[in-house]
Amino acid sequence: MVQELCPVWNRMMEVLNITLIPFGNAEITQGAQGVQFWCQHGAEECLGNMIQSCMIHHLKNTSSYLPVICCMEAAHTVLATAQQCLQDHAPALTWETISDCVEGDLGSRLMHVNARWTIGLEPPHLYVPWILINGVHSEDIQHHAETDLQDLVCQTYTGSLPVVCGQRISVSEIQA
């Protein structure tokens, strides 16, 4: 995500419509204690997914939430940097609002919506990230998106091509 999506978003946001679904390979169960989530990489991954879901919900549009999530994903410890990334990239949204969402019913409801989106994917997802371009997934699209997303966008975009379609992403942009 950090090496492809984030720099491409920064260069081509005017032609991209991105939907992030923070759920991964999680599982959802309904038990005596209500809805519970189990994540492939443990409780920290579930917490990170819920934090990102709450950020997406409260920030509403991609240009507001993606810089925060890119900042988080670029860090060695995603959870430890979440609050600072929020402050740096979306200071109007307080960490208290995110914490209330995560600890309350809203966070659980958002994760449940993400579960439904993920379960409803066609074809069903086999791994993450599961990338769709214009609603379509294939192994070719997946590989192209993971190795040269800008080129894939330039090849599949049906409007007037952005100027950046003739340019390459520099190493400094990837590290930003």
C-alpha positions as CSV (number, residue, x, y, z in Angstrom):
1,M,0.0,0.0,0.0
2,V,2.7,2.4,1.0
3,Q,4.9,1.8,-2.0
4,E,2.2,1.9,-4.7
5,L,-1.2,3.3,-3.6
6,C,0.0,6.2,-1.5
7,P,2.4,7.9,-4.0
8,V,0.0,7.2,-6.9
9,W,-2.9,8.7,-4.9
10,N,-0.8,11.8,-4.3
11,R,-0.1,12.2,-8.0
12,M,-3.4,11.1,-9.5
13,M,-6.1,11.8,-6.9
14,E,-8.2,13.8,-9.3
15,V,-8.9,10.6,-11.4
16,L,-9.0,7.9,-8.7
17,N,-12.0,6.7,-6.7
18,I,-10.6,4.5,-3.9
19,T,-12.5,2.4,-1.5
20,L,-10.5,0.9,1.4
21,I,-12.1,-1.9,3.4
22,P,-10.0,-2.5,6.5
23,F,-10.9,-6.1,7.3
24,G,-8.4,-8.4,5.6
25,N,-8.7,-12.1,6.4
26,A,-10.6,-11.4,9.6
27,E,-13.5,-13.6,10.8
28,I,-16.6,-12.5,12.5
29,T,-18.6,-14.4,15.1
30,Q,-21.7,-13.8,17.1
31,G,-21.5,-15.0,20.6
32,A,-22.9,-14.4,24.1
33,Q,-20.7,-11.2,24.3
34,G,-22.0,-9.9,20.9
35,V,-20.2,-9.6,17.7
36,Q,-16.5,-10.5,17.9
37,F,-13.7,-10.3,15.3
38,W,-10.7,-12.5,14.9
39,C,-7.9,-11.3,12.8
40,Q,-5.2,-13.3,11.0
41,H,-2.4,-11.4,12.6
42,G,-4.0,-11.0,16.1
43,A,-5.7,-8.4,18.2
44,E,-3.5,-5.6,17.1
45,E,-4.5,-6.1,13.5
46,C,-8.2,-6.0,14.5
47,L,-7.6,-2.8,16.5
48,G,-5.8,-1.2,13.6
49,N,-8.7,-2.2,11.2
50,M,-11.2,-0.7,13.6
51,I,-9.2,2.5,14.0
52,Q,-8.9,2.9,10.3
53,S,-12.6,2.1,9.8
54,C,-13.5,4.8,12.4
55,M,-11.2,7.3,10.6
56,I,-12.8,6.5,7.2
57,H,-16.3,6.9,8.7
58,H,-15.5,10.2,10.4
59,L,-13.3,11.8,7.7
60,K,-15.8,10.7,5.0
61,N,-13.8,11.3,1.8
62,T,-10.6,9.6,0.5
63,S,-8.6,12.8,0.3
64,S,-9.2,13.3,4.1
65,Y,-8.6,9.7,5.3
66,L,-6.0,8.3,2.9
67,P,-3.1,10.5,4.1
68,V,-3.8,9.4,7.7
69,I,-3.9,5.8,6.8
70,C,-0.8,6.1,4.5
71,C,1.1,7.7,7.4
72,M,0.0,4.8,9.7
73,E,0.9,2.1,7.2
74,A,4.4,3.6,6.5
75,A,5.3,3.3,10.2
76,H,7.0,0.3,11.8
77,T,4.3,0.3,14.5
78,V,1.0,1.2,12.9
79,L,-0.9,1.5,16.2
80,A,1.7,3.6,18.0
81,T,1.6,6.2,15.2
82,A,-2.1,6.3,14.6
83,Q,-2.7,9.2,16.9
84,Q,0.2,11.3,15.6
85,C,-0.8,10.6,12.0
86,L,-4.3,11.7,12.7
87,Q,-3.0,14.9,14.4
88,D,-0.6,15.6,11.5
89,H,-3.0,14.9,8.6
90,A,-6.5,15.5,10.0
91,P,-6.2,17.7,13.0
92,A,-9.9,18.7,13.0
93,L,-10.8,15.1,14.0
94,T,-9.8,14.3,17.6
95,W,-8.3,11.1,18.9
96,E,-11.1,11.1,21.5
97,T,-13.7,10.8,18.7
98,I,-11.7,7.8,17.2
99,S,-11.4,6.2,20.6
100,D,-15.1,6.6,21.3
101,C,-15.8,4.9,18.0
102,V,-13.4,2.1,18.6
103,E,-14.6,1.4,22.1
104,G,-18.3,1.8,21.3
105,D,-20.9,0.2,19.2
106,L,-20.0,2.3,16.1
107,G,-16.7,0.6,15.6
108,S,-18.2,-2.8,15.8
109,R,-20.9,-1.9,13.4
110,L,-18.4,-0.5,10.9
111,M,-16.3,-3.7,11.1
112,H,-19.5,-5.7,10.5
113,V,-20.2,-3.6,7.4
114,N,-16.6,-4.3,6.3
115,A,-17.1,-8.0,6.9
116,R,-20.2,-8.0,4.7
117,W,-18.3,-6.1,1.9
118,T,-15.4,-8.6,2.1
119,I,-17.6,-11.7,2.2
120,G,-19.6,-10.3,-0.8
121,L,-16.6,-9.9,-3.1
122,E,-16.9,-11.6,-6.5
123,P,-14.8,-13.4,-7.0
124,P,-14.3,-14.2,-3.3
125,H,-11.1,-12.9,-1.9
126,L,-8.3,-15.4,-1.4
127,Y,-5.6,-13.1,0.1
128,V,-5.1,-9.5,1.0
129,P,-4.9,-6.9,-0.3
130,W,-7.5,-7.9,-2.8
131,I,-7.4,-5.3,-5.5
132,L,-10.3,-4.5,-7.9
133,I,-10.0,-2.0,-10.7
134,N,-13.3,-0.8,-12.1
135,G,-15.0,-3.6,-10.1
136,V,-12.8,-6.3,-11.6
137,H,-10.2,-8.6,-10.0
138,S,-7.8,-10.8,-11.8
139,E,-4.3,-12.1,-11.1
140,D,-2.9,-9.8,-13.8
141,I,-4.6,-6.8,-12.3
142,Q,-3.4,-7.7,-8.9
143,H,0.2,-8.1,-10.0
144,H,0.1,-4.9,-12.1
145,A,-1.4,-2.9,-9.2
146,E,1.2,-4.2,-6.7
147,T,4.2,-3.6,-9.0
148,D,3.2,-0.5,-11.1
149,L,-0.2,1.0,-10.0
150,Q,0.4,4.2,-11.9
151,D,0.9,2.4,-15.2
152,L,-2.2,0.3,-14.5
153,V,-4.3,3.4,-13.8
154,C,-2.9,5.1,-17.0
155,Q,-3.8,2.0,-19.0
156,T,-7.3,1.6,-17.6
157,Y,-8.5,5.2,-17.1
158,T,-11.1,6.1,-19.7
159,G,-11.1,9.9,-19.3
160,S,-8.5,12.4,-20.4
161,L,-5.2,11.0,-19.3
162,P,-3.5,12.9,-16.5
163,V,-0.1,14.5,-17.2
164,V,1.6,12.1,-14.8
165,C,0.8,9.2,-17.2
166,G,4.0,10.3,-19.0
167,Q,6.1,10.5,-15.9
168,R,7.6,8.0,-13.4
169,I,7.4,8.0,-9.6
170,S,10.7,8.9,-7.9
171,V,12.2,7.0,-5.0
172,S,11.7,10.1,-2.8
173,E,8.0,10.0,-3.3
174,I,7.8,6.4,-2.3
175,Q,9.6,7.2,1.0
176,A,7.5,10.2,1.8
